[in-house]
Amino acid sequence: MNKLIGSPKKKAKINEWLILAIIILALIPVTIDATILHIAIPSLTLSLGATGNEVIWIIDTYPLIMAGLLLPMGVLGDKIGHKKILIFGVSIFALASLFAGLSTQPLYLILSRALLALGGSMIMPVTLAIIRQTFPDQEKCGRALGIWAAVGTMGAAIGPLIGGILVEYYSWEAVFLINIPLLLIVIPLIWFGVPNGISDPKKPWIFKDACLLLIGVIVFVYALKSIFKENQSLYVSAIAGLFGFLLLRWFFKKQKNTDTAMIDISLLQNKQILFAMLLCFVPMAVIVGFEFLLAQELQFVHKFSPINAGLFMIPFAFSSALAGPLTGYLIGKIGFRKLIITVLFISSFSFFMLSTLNFSSLTIPVFGWLVVLGFSLGMILMAATNSIMATAPIDKAGTAGSMESIAYELGTGLGIAFFGIVLSQVFIRKFSISKDLLSEIGNKSYNSISDVLIIANNLDAAKQQEMKNAAMIAFQGAHNIVLIVAGSILGILALAIIFSGSKKTTKLNL
């Protein structure tokens, strides 16, 4: 039986928008942290001497560990109260930001990012749950979720710009340290301004089951990330993938066959929720993969400063955030299914067009297609978020918020990993230098442009320039192919929805 702590309805009539403002302040560092490192990667790589593989793990550790922890933390919030989890999460996130900013080796930064993920996994799902419980009116709740989605999308989208400003005027460490002052202000605001809300102390939360889910997600995703890597045994990747899959299967089987299940399996069996999670996962994967690789091309190839690279992405950032308010209106006019198919095709075509353009300057065609791409992808994410939260019962809002966030974080982590792997494989094949230079550098690994630049720094000026020119040409060609792949994925998803012939899974209750 649910236990009402405080008076959420009374609070909502007086302070509902203030509550929304407070939880959004808590959310901002979490969303920005998913992409803020994209611009800082070149400076960070050279400063720490990180390899291409270490860079991928520095980026991916955060979303992948979050993906494994989101569901347990959402359930824990439903059990002990979302306010408590939010305060714990913000405190851990602030401490982890300090550790990350003081890191002197790639390993320390990777571990700090893992701690950031722990804090982030507490913050993300409970902010959605608090919104659902604070706004009982469906129309107001839709507007609040729209603001949440807009801020979340905007945070991830403008992360590169903020990172560029901090790197240019301070250092890469500042991209983490900047979180601390904001979070120290947010903690007392949460304490005094956010109600406890609805919780169920009798809701089961078993630590070993939470660990089982976390390990299963990490191992399975590791297998997906490593299967196409150079010098990685296919057998090791296959065994890891099978082991991770079996752990996840064991977890969900236990949840289905026990009276003390942490999660309601009916939520995972709901076709509307699963479809909406897919519509969170795929666009988020292409968004972060696109931003990650574009940030590198702008700085490594076209010699943009960090801040100018961030400014280059502003059209994409703002258009993706502004898509939210229009989404509900268009769904009411043409229907959810038609809207999703249309914007998927538009975003697919945008990627194809961008693959034909030169990113050396922000020309009118580049600007235009960045706006169209951001707007169409942002609209998909907004519709999917509303669908998940509108479908779930109010007392399971934390769990539903976790499922939505899992889709986002898996998209973030796997998007960077997948597109990074595709880029690496094409880069290797396109990278071409003279035989004399090749014999001099020997069997050194150059799977990425950052690897090449680290090796080139130890050569004389002429050879260094040859290495850099070859790397720039290879990277630019590889990036264009990645854009085509991204467009193809979105186009295939749109065709799959068309030919599925199922309208039940795409009917929204908004």
Stockholm file with secondary structure:
# STOCKHOLM 1.0

chainA/1-510         MNKLIGSPKKKAKINEWLILAIIILALIPVTIDATILHIAIPSLTLSLGATGNEVIWIIDTYPLIMAGLLLPMGVLGDKIGHKKILIFGVSIFALASLFAGLSTQPLYLILSRALLALGGSMIMPVTLAIIRQTFPDQEKCGRALGIWAAVGTMGAAIGPLIGGILVEYYSWEAVFLINIPLLLIVIPLIWFGVPNGISDPKKPWIFKDACLLLIGVIVFVYALKSIFKENQSLYVSAIAGLFGFLLLRWFFKKQKNTDTAMIDISLLQNKQILFAMLLCFVPMAVIVGFEFLLAQELQFVHKFSPINAGLFMIPFAFSSALAGPLTGYLIGKIGFRKLIITVLFISSFSFFMLSTLNFSSLTIPVFGWLVVLGFSLGMILMAATNSIMATAPIDKAGTAGSMESIAYELGTGLGIAFFGIVLSQVFIRKFSISKDLLSEIGNKSYNSISDVLIIANNLDAAKQQEMKNAAMIAFQGAHNIVLIVAGSILGILALAIIFSGSKKTTKLNL
#=GR chainA/1-510 SS CCEEESCHHHHHHHHHHHHHHHHHHHHHHHHHHTTTHHHHHHHHHHHHTCCHHHHHHHHHHHHHHHHHHHHHHHHHHHHHCHHHHHHHHHHHHHHHHHHHHTCCSHHHHHHHHHHHHHHHHHHHHHHHHHHHHHCCSHHHHHHHHHHHHHHHHHHHHHHHHHHHHHHHHTCTTHHHHTHHHHHHHHHHHHHHHSCCEEECTTSCCCHHHHHHHHHHHHHHHHHHHHTTSTTCCHHHHHHHHHHHHHHHHHHHHHHHTCTTCSSCHHHHTCHHHHHHHHHHHHHHHHHHHHHHHHHHIIIIISCCCHHHHHHHTHHHHHHHHHTHHHHHHHHHHHCHHHHHHHHHHHHHHHHHHHTTSCTTSCCHHHHHHHHHHHHHHHHHHHHHHHHHHHHSCGGGHHHHHHHHHHHHHHHHHHHHHHHHHHHHHHHHHHCCCCHHHHHHHTTCCCSSHHHHHHHHTTSCHHHHHHHHHHHHHHHHHHHHHHHHHHHHHHHHHHHHHHHHCCCGGGCCCC
#=GC SS_cons         CCEEESCHHHHHHHHHHHHHHHHHHHHHHHHHHTTTHHHHHHHHHHHHTCCHHHHHHHHHHHHHHHHHHHHHHHHHHHHHCHHHHHHHHHHHHHHHHHHHHTCCSHHHHHHHHHHHHHHHHHHHHHHHHHHHHHCCSHHHHHHHHHHHHHHHHHHHHHHHHHHHHHHHHTCTTHHHHTHHHHHHHHHHHHHHHSCCEEECTTSCCCHHHHHHHHHHHHHHHHHHHHTTSTTCCHHHHHHHHHHHHHHHHHHHHHHHTCTTCSSCHHHHTCHHHHHHHHHHHHHHHHHHHHHHHHHHIIIIISCCCHHHHHHHTHHHHHHHHHTHHHHHHHHHHHCHHHHHHHHHHHHHHHHHHHTTSCTTSCCHHHHHHHHHHHHHHHHHHHHHHHHHHHHSCGGGHHHHHHHHHHHHHHHHHHHHHHHHHHHHHHHHHHCCCCHHHHHHHTTCCCSSHHHHHHHHTTSCHHHHHHHHHHHHHHHHHHHHHHHHHHHHHHHHHHHHHHHHCCCGGGCCCC
//
